[in-house]
Structures are given as structure tokens and as C-alpha cells.
């Protein structure tokens, strides 16, 4: 880039000199008043000094037919020229003692660097603005899509009052809004305003029963003994549930079983299960280590079932969970194992999610819900089933052994969720 200064009585005269020497492709960088030098300069009129720049590829060629010049930028006034230079280059006017004809190499580089930095900053600012705009548009599109989905669901409910009634009933029974909306949305695709109430209700009922699935209860091993572990937090009735299942297996199904407990933390837990074992006249043993678990399974390998009560503890206790998992891992692959997560139907859904997440490392567990007699809302059973994908197995609804336990019935629970008796 060529940067030079030209002086004249007026700005136009100085610009004309610059164009004559460098061509029409010049860019005016600065305009200022400059007095003539010398002893009598105080009596002379000041001159106008114009600083211009020209890219080297636009440098004036040797005398011959000139190529078509590039469009020149409009000539600026002294005030505009000064603002342009200061705004773009960020440099101060030359000192009085500077060379009036051409800038030094250091001054050229300073001006060029200032211009590059200025325009680079503008590019970054433009990119930031474009990024912000893109994020805003994406958020708006997501928001509009969600509003459209909710609007469509609202339209379905408004068109079919029976769907709106069913939706409200599910919410009252503590089914989450997401799952309630999913059910109503899918049923809304196969019904219309002319559909009878029975037809709409039957579609909802059938869909929820299918989502629950059939219960997976305890079944004998294909060969040898089956070891059944019961896990879960404190206070859900795990030991009582084991006693109920043990009674059914021995009294009703005539199976040979043994009861083990690894719950050495809760006061009286071992004695409670020992009492049940005495009533049923089945073997009982307290397990403290993984090696003792392996020994017990070997000792009772001729039986049909070994039911294992594990320590009930906070689902946030990682140390106890880690120790409990060792009881599963120590058993050989040839031994069939079942795992049941015992939960209370009275537990808040938010806490159920936390518990299920804490036991996510225990793969393939089935769900047992207790204390159904202590709540009128069964929505949490449906919510957790859909959230975890785990199979349902048993429900309990009282303390009586073995009466107050039964395999999970999706038909009965769905009727309750839809407001039936």
C-alpha cells in the first residue's frame, strides 16, 4: 500500500494533485490545515494537506493507454476526511515536524495495522450478532413448535369433551401431564366427535393396559435353585413382602424354600424374618459377606427357591449399595437370579425417580409396589412403569400374611386411574 501527502491551497487542489500522480483509485485518509514553513510563513495563508492511500496493484502504470480506473470514492470534506481517517485507522494526525510528502515505513505499518484491527473487530462483532440471531430464531422455532403441539392437544380436548374429562381424571390421579397428554393425543387420532363415550373410554383403557403389560411373578428355575433378591429403600415393607411371598410359595405352591437376610443394620430385621421362617418351618440364615452368600447357595442348592432380604437403606448411600451388589456378583452364571425393587405407592413421584435412578446399576429388576391401601392415587405406578420400562410384578395392600398380596393387575389399576371403582 502507498500512503502519501499532497498540499494545495484548497482541498480540491490537493486531491487533484493526488489523482494526477496516483490515479483515481486513491482513498482519502486525512485532511488538515498546514502552514508554510520559513521566516515569513506567519504572513502567508495556510495550505490544505491531504493524506491519501493507494493499493499497490492500483499504482499508476508507466505512460501508456491507461486501463479503466476503478470507481473512486467520493471526495470528502476536510471534516469528513478527518473523521474517516480517525475512525478507521484510529491514528492521530501527523506531528508538525513529520515529512510532508510521504509517510515513513513505521507510520505506514501503524496505519495498516490500525485499519486491519478495526475491520477485524467489526467482523467479530458481526459474527457475534449473527450467532445471537441464530440462537434467537432457534428458540423461537422450538417455542412455536411446542405451542403448536399444546394447541393441537387443547383442540382435541375441546372438540371431544369426554377426552377432556379423561385427561382431568388422569391428572387428579397423579399421572404426569406428559403421559396424560400422550395418551389423549394418540387416542384423539382414532376417535372423532361422533364417537360414543364407550368407544373413546375403551380406547384409553386398552392403551393403558397394554402400556402396563402383564405382571412378571416369581417362576421356578429351569434347572436347580432360583435365588430371588429383594432390594429397596427403608420403610417400604420389604421384609413383610418377602414373608407373604414365602407363604404363598410354601403353603399354596408346595415349594421348598430358604430365607436369607443380609440386613444386619436395622434393629430386629433378622429376628423378624427368623420368626416367619420358624412359622413356615423353612431354613433361615444371616449373611454378612459375599463369601457366606456363595456358601449358602451351595448348601441350599437342592431347594426350589432362596429368598434374600437385603439391607434397607437410603438410596443415596453408595457404600451400602456397592456392598449389596457384591452378593449378586459372587454367584456363578449357572445360578438363576431374580431381582425385585420394592417401593411404596405412597412415595412422591419425584422421590421415586431418584430411587429408580439410584438403583439403575441393578439391571433387569422388576417392580413391587406396597401400601396401596394407604393411598387413593395410583398414578405413580403408571408413571414409574413408563419411565423405567421395568416389568410390574406384585402389589400389597395391608399387613396380613399372606392375604394382602397379589400379582399386579393392570386392568384393576387402570380402572382406578380412570375413575372406576
N, C-alpha and C positions, 0 to 999 in steps of 0.2 A: 504494500500500500504506500502511495506517495502522499505526503502531507506537506503543504507549502503555504506561505503567507503572501498576500498581494495587497498593495496600498493604492489608494486613489483619493481624489477629492470627495467623491461620493461612493456609496456602497456599490451602485451600479457600475461605476468606472472600474472599481477593484474587481468585481465579479467578471466584467468583460475581459480584463487582463487575464484572469484565471482561465476563462474559457478559451481565450486565444492561444494560451500556452498548453493547456491540458485537455481541452475538448469539452464537449457539453456534458460529459458523464460525471462531472465533479459533484461533490457533496459539501455543502457549506457547514463547517463545524463551529466557527465562532466569528463574531463581528464586534469590533471595538474601535473606539477613537484612539488615534496615536499621533502625538505631536512630532513635528520635525525636530531633528537634532541640530545642535550648533548654538553659537553665541546669540544669534538674533532669532532663535526659534520661538522665543516668548511673544514676538510680534507677528508671527506667522499663523495662518489658520491651521487647525488640526486636520490630519488626514484620517480616512477610514481604512482600517486594516481588517482584511477578511482572511480567515484560515480555512483552507479547503482540503479535501482528501479525494484521492482517486485510486481505485483498484489497479494493480499493475497491468492486468490484462486489458484495461481500458486506457492504458497510456497512449499518448498521441504518437502515431506512427511517423515514419520518415515521409518527407514531402512526396506524395503521390495521390492518386484519386482516393479520397477518404472513404472508409466504409460507413455504412449508415449508422449514425451515432445512436446510442441508447437514449431513451427518454430522460431528459434532465428533470431533476426535482425542481419544484417551484422555487424561485428566488425568495429568500426570506428577508424580512426587515431586520435591522440591527438588533432590535429587542427579541424578535423571534429566533434569530440565529444564535444569539447568546443563550436563550433558554434551551434550544435544541442541543447545543454542544454540552451545556452543563447537565442537562437531564440524561443524555445518552452516554457521555463519556465520564461524567462525574469529576471532571478536571477543572481546576481554576484557570483563569486567564493567564497568559504568559507574563513573566516579570518584565519590568521596563527594560532591563538590560539584555533580554533574550534576542537571538538572531532574528531579524525581521523578515528574512527571506525563506528560511527553511528550518524545520524543527530538527533537533538533534536525534540520534538513534534512540537514546533513552526516553526522550519525550514521545517519540513515535510509539515505542513499545508500551509506554504507560497509557497512552490514549487507546491503543488497540486492545490492551488487556482490560481497560475500563469498559470499552464497548462490549467485548465478549462476556465479561462478568454481568453486565447489565442485561444483555439479551438472554444469557443463560438463566439468570434469575427469573426472567419473565416466562421462559419455557417451563421451569419447575413450577411456578405459580399456576400456569395454565394446566399442567398435568394434574396438580393437586385439585384444581377446580373440577376438572373432568372426572377424576376419581370420585370426588364427593357427589357429583351429579349422578354418576352411575349407581352409587350406593343408594342414593335417594330414590332413583327410579326403581331399583330392585325392591326396596322396601315397600314402595307404593304398589307395585305389581303383586307382591306377596299379600299385602293388606287387602287389596281389591279381590284377590282370589279367595281369601278366607271369608271376606264379607259376602262374596257371591255364593260360597258354599253354605254359609249360615242362612243367607236369604233363601236359598233353594230349600233348605230344611224347614225354614219357617213357612214357606209356601205350602209344603206338603202338609204340615200340621194345620194350617189354616183351611186348606181345601178339604181335609178329612178330619173332622172333629174327634173321631174315635182314635186316630193316631196321636193327636194332641193329648187326649185323656190317658192313653197308654204311656206316653212319654212322661207325663207328670207323675203317674203311678210309679214308674221305674225310679225316677229321681227321689220320690218320697221314701222308697225302699233302699236308698243309698247306692243305687247303681250310678257309676260316674257318668257325667254328661257325654263324654266321648263315646262310651259303649252304648248309651241310650240313643244318641244321635245316629250311630252306625246302624243299629237295629231298625230304627224308624226309617232311615234313609233307604235301606235295602228293601224293606217291606213296601215302602212307598213306590218302588219301581214296578211292583206286580199287582198293585191294587189301584182303584180309581174311585171317584166319588159315588159311582153306582154300586160299589162292592158292599155287601152286607157286613154288619158288625161281626157276625160269627166267622166270616171268611177272613177278615182282617185280623181278628184275635187269634184264629187258628194259625195263620202265617207267622205271627210274632211268637206264639207258643212253640211251634215246631222249630223255628230257627234257634231259639234259646236252648231248647232241649238238646238239639244237635251240637250246639257250642259247648255245653257242659260235657257231653259224651257219657258213655256208660261207666259205672264205677269199676275200679280195679281192686278187688279184695284179695286177701291172702290165699294163695293156692299152694298145694304141695310141690316140692321139688321134683324134677324129672327123675332124679336119682339121688338117694341119700337124704341127709337132713337139710332143711332150709333155715337159714339164720335171718331173723327179722329184727332190724334195729328201729327204735323209736327215738326221734330227736325233736327238739323244740325248746322254746324259752320256758322260764319258770312260771308256775301258776296256771298252766293251761289244762291240767288234769291228765298229764301223760301217764302216770303210774296207774291211776284208776282205769284209764282206757285200756292199758295192757291187761289188767285183771279181767276186764269184760271180754276182751278178745280171747284170752286164755280159757275162760269159762266156756265160751262157745266152741272152741276147738276140742276141749276135753269132754264136755258133757254132751254137746249136740253132735259134733263130728267124730267123736270117739278117737281122737288123735293123741299120740304120745308127745308130750312137750316137756321142756325145761325152762325155767325162768332164771335169767341172769340180771344183775344190776351193776352198772358202773357208776351209779350215783352215790358217791361217797362224800359228797359235800353237804347235802341237805339233811338236817337232823331228822331221823325217823324214816327216811326214804327206804332204806334197805329193810327195816323191820316191817314196814307196810307191805312190801312185796313178799317178804318171807311169810307173813300171815296168810296172804292169798295162796301162796304155794302150799302151805300146810292144809288149807281148806280143800284145795283141789288134789292134794296128795301127789304133787309133782316135784321133781328135783329143783333145788334152788342153790345159787352160788353168787357170792360177791366177787366182782372182778376189779382189780386195781391196776393192772398193767396189760399191755398188748400181748405179752407172752402168756399171761394167765387166760386171756381170751382164746388164744390158739389152743391151749391145753384143754379148756372146757369144751370147745367144739370137737376136739378129738375124742374126749371122754363120752360125749353125748351123740356121737355120730350115728348111733342106731335108732335115734328118735326121729319123729317127723318134723318137729319144729323146735327151734331155740329162740325165745323172745328175749330181747335185750333192752333193758331200760337204761338210757344214758342220762348223764347229769343235766338237769335243767339249769340254765344259766342265761345271763344277759346275752343277746345276740351280738353285742359289741365286745364280748370277751374273747379275743382272738386266741389267747393261750389255751383256754379250755376247749375251744373248737379244734385247735390243732391237735391236742391230746386225744380228743374223741375220734378224729379221723384216723388215728393210728389203729384203732380197733377194727376198722374196715379193711385197711390195707394189709394187715397181718394175715388175713385169711387167704388161703390159696384160691386160684381161679376155679378150681373144680367144685368149690362150695358155693351153692346158690345163695344169693343175698337179696333181701328186700329192704327198702328204706322208706320210712313214713315220717313226714313232717307234721307234727301235731300242733294245731293252732286253735285259738279261741275265737268264736264267732263274734264275741263282744269287743274284740280289739279294733281300734280305729284303723281305717284303711291305710293311712299314712304310715302307721307303725307296722302293719302287715307287709307293706312294700319293703320297709327297712329290714324286717326279719327275713323275708324271702331273699333279698339281696345278700344278706349276711351268710345264708346257707346255700348260696349259688354254687359253691365249690363241691357240694354233695350232689353229684349228678344223679338224675333219674328218680328223685323222691316222689312219692305220692302224697296227697293231702288228706288229713283227717281234721275235721272241724268239731270242736267240743262246745258245750254250753249253749246249744241252740235254744234251750228253754229259757235263757236269760236275756234274749233279745227278740224284738219283733221285726227287725230289718235284716234281710239275708243278702243284701246287695253285695257285701264284701266277698261272699263266696263266689259270686259270678265275676266280680272284678279281678280277684286274685287268680282264678282259673284262667281267664283270658290273658292276664299279664304274664303269668309264669308258663302257661301251657302244660302244667303238671296234671296228671290224672287225679280225679276225685276217688276216694275210697270209702271211708266211713264217716258217720256223724254221730254225736252223742247228745243226749238231751236230759240229763239227770245223773244222780249219783248211784242209782241202784245197779248192782252187779248180778247177773249180766243183762238185765232187761233194757236199760236205757242206752242201747247202741244198735245201729242198723247200717247196712250198706247205704251209701248215698243214693238218693232217688232224685234224678233230675226233674222228673215230672212233678213231684211234690213241691220242690223248691221253686220251680218256675211258676206254678200256680200261686204260690205265696207272693212271688215278686210281681205278679200281675193283679194282685188284689184278691185272689181267691182264698177260700177257707182251707 
